[in-house]
Amino acid sequence: MDGVDEPAVQAVGPTDIRDGLIRAEAKRALVWVSVIALAALAVYLAQPLLVIFGGIVFAAMIDGGQRLLGRLLPAVPRGLRIALVLLGAVGFMVWLVLFAGSQIAAQAAALPHLVQTEAQMLSDLARAHGLLPQTVDVPALSARVAEQLAGGVGMLTRAVGGLLGGFTTAFLILILGIYFAAEPDLYQRGIAWLLPAQNREDWHGTAQAMGRSLRRLLFGRLLGMASEGLATWLLLSIWGVPMAALLGLLTGLLAFLPNIGAPISGSLMILVGFSGGVHSGVYCIVVYALVQIVDGNVVVPMVAKKTADLAPALVLGAQLIFGVLFGLLGLILADPMVAMVKIALERQARRNDAPADVPIPVEQD
């Protein structure tokens, strides 16, 4: 019509999506591509990320110790309590080296030969009864096992470049743990700042729940380590089993690895026990069973009520996967990592079920 301007027709570009359904699907595809890219980046940076997570786990142990001291010494500042916890840990290591180091070192030097000798005797006994149709070369088998273990430890050292070694990795974990424990709110606020404003409150609640669960999980683990190690040492010393102090120390340390540590320490204990005779070997079997029964039916249930309730098969599966992928460090951190993922998924499920304006409470320590 004359006098009326016709609306301008804009050309549609090749990247313009006019259909709403196609636009929504394109956004969904972009999200999936981003998730896959982040997963690939996480796998590529897995070893440094494990070192950082190890620092978080160590920080939770320090924070749990200072909180325990806070109940006993409420007037002492938090920084001083952290210093006392660190001094206590250093003091224990110094005592272990000065007073028990020489004895344990001598026993540790004799342990490989003793285990190899007992393994050879067991193989000869099994071959005599027709259980082994061919000769088993125990020294060669031990060498192959040692090579496999060395390869797993090598994966751990690659977490910091592969050349500096496992001591540098442990040192980095210690330093990161001290930094995280000294100012946890600083790092928590830093991560919250990277998130959208509407998700920051949920992140703070999730972080508090994760910290609380991790502290209690590690407290239960340390309690189990102490109880198993001391009980093993005392019971073996009563009977006069060789290397009782070393076996108690190994049992306590390996107790940090649920499902895996106990069979390893028990096998070593039984082999050493049979080196002193049949009665000593049977006594070691009884000690191992008694310690595990008490720990499994008294210590673990008492602590599990206040920690993350993890399915044993789930923990074992995670340990196998992380141990194969990342070596010793992945094996050690598999259990805490599963606990943190469990807390995050539970919080997300409760958030989805709760009304949008109702905050999810966090149980306090």
Secondary structure as UniProt FT lines:
FT   TURN            2..3
FT   TURN            14..15
FT   HELIX           20..44
FT   HELIX           46..72
FT   TURN            74..75
FT   HELIX           78..99
FT   HELIX           101..128
FT   TURN            129..130
FT   HELIX           138..157
FT   HELIX           158..160
FT   HELIX           166..182
FT   HELIX           184..194
FT   HELIX           197..199
FT   HELIX           200..239
FT   TURN            242..243
FT   HELIX           244..254
FT   TURN            255..256
FT   TURN            258..260
FT   HELIX           261..275
FT   HELIX           278..294
FT   HELIX           295..299
FT   HELIX           300..304
FT   TURN            305..306
FT   HELIX           312..353
FT   TURN            356..357
//
